[in-house]
């Protein structure tokens, strides 16, 4: 059985926690921040967790050794 390849674009954006959840950084914070509300930018600082079952299934397939 050959080794499974990790999808590198996914590996750069998502990571696993110790309990097996998948976390990612929210988009929309890198530029044009002056037009966004401070509260919105504060919320974008936090890591988000993937909750959709379909997305979890896809990400586990793309990150086989995560």
C-alpha positions as a Markdown table, in Angstrom:
| # | Residue | x | y | z |
|---|---|---|---|---|
| 1 | Unk | 0.0 | 0.0 | 0.0 |
| 2 | Unk | 1.6 | 3.3 | -1.0 |
| 3 | Unk | 1.8 | 6.3 | 1.3 |
| 4 | Unk | -1.1 | 8.8 | 1.2 |
| 5 | Unk | -0.3 | 12.3 | 0.1 |
| 6 | Unk | -1.3 | 15.3 | 2.2 |
| 7 | Unk | -3.0 | 18.1 | 0.3 |
| 8 | Unk | -0.5 | 20.9 | 1.1 |
| 9 | Unk | -3.0 | 23.8 | 0.5 |
| 10 | Unk | -5.3 | 22.3 | 3.2 |
| 11 | Unk | -2.4 | 21.6 | 5.5 |
| 12 | Unk | -1.4 | 25.2 | 5.5 |
| 13 | Unk | -4.9 | 26.4 | 6.5 |
| 14 | Unk | -6.1 | 23.8 | 8.9 |
| 15 | Unk | -4.7 | 21.9 | 11.9 |
| 16 | Unk | -5.9 | 19.3 | 14.4 |
| 17 | Unk | -6.3 | 19.8 | 18.1 |
| 18 | Unk | -5.3 | 17.1 | 20.6 |
| 19 | Unk | -8.9 | 16.0 | 20.8 |
| 20 | Unk | -9.2 | 15.6 | 17.1 |
| 21 | Unk | -11.1 | 18.8 | 16.2 |
| 22 | Unk | -10.1 | 20.8 | 13.1 |
| 23 | Unk | -9.4 | 24.5 | 13.6 |
| 24 | Unk | -8.6 | 27.3 | 11.2 |
| 25 | Unk | -8.1 | 31.1 | 11.1 |
| 26 | Unk | -10.9 | 33.3 | 10.0 |
| 27 | Unk | -10.5 | 35.1 | 6.7 |
| 28 | Unk | -11.0 | 38.7 | 6.0 |
| 29 | Unk | -8.5 | 40.3 | 8.4 |
| 30 | Unk | -5.4 | 40.8 | 6.2 |
| 31 | Unk | -6.3 | 44.1 | 4.5 |
| 32 | Unk | -9.0 | 46.8 | 4.2 |
| 33 | Unk | -9.3 | 46.6 | 8.0 |
| 34 | Unk | -10.1 | 50.4 | 8.4 |
| 35 | Unk | -13.5 | 50.0 | 7.0 |
| 36 | Unk | -14.4 | 47.1 | 9.3 |
| 37 | Unk | -15.8 | 47.5 | 12.8 |
| 38 | Unk | -13.5 | 46.9 | 15.7 |
| 39 | Unk | -15.8 | 44.3 | 17.2 |
| 40 | Unk | -15.8 | 42.4 | 13.9 |
| 41 | Unk | -11.9 | 42.5 | 13.8 |
| 42 | Unk | -11.8 | 41.2 | 17.4 |
| 43 | Unk | -14.0 | 38.3 | 16.5 |
| 44 | Unk | -11.8 | 37.5 | 13.5 |
| 45 | Unk | -8.8 | 37.1 | 15.9 |
| 46 | Unk | -10.0 | 33.9 | 17.3 |
| 47 | Unk | -9.6 | 30.4 | 15.7 |
| 48 | Unk | -12.7 | 28.8 | 14.4 |
| 49 | Unk | -13.6 | 25.1 | 14.5 |
| 50 | Unk | -15.0 | 23.1 | 11.6 |
| 51 | Unk | -18.5 | 21.9 | 12.5 |
| 52 | Unk | -20.1 | 20.6 | 9.3 |
| 53 | Unk | -19.9 | 16.8 | 9.0 |
| 54 | Unk | -19.4 | 17.0 | 5.3 |
| 55 | Unk | -16.4 | 19.4 | 5.7 |
| 56 | Unk | -14.9 | 17.2 | 8.4 |
| 57 | Unk | -15.1 | 14.2 | 6.2 |
| 58 | Unk | -13.4 | 16.0 | 3.3 |
| 59 | Unk | -10.7 | 17.5 | 5.5 |
| 60 | Unk | -9.8 | 14.2 | 7.2 |
| 61 | Unk | -9.4 | 12.7 | 3.7 |
| 62 | Unk | -7.1 | 15.6 | 2.6 |
| 63 | Unk | -5.0 | 15.4 | 5.8 |
| 64 | Unk | -4.5 | 11.7 | 6.3 |
| 65 | Unk | -1.7 | 11.9 | 8.9 |
| 66 | Unk | -3.1 | 14.8 | 10.9 |
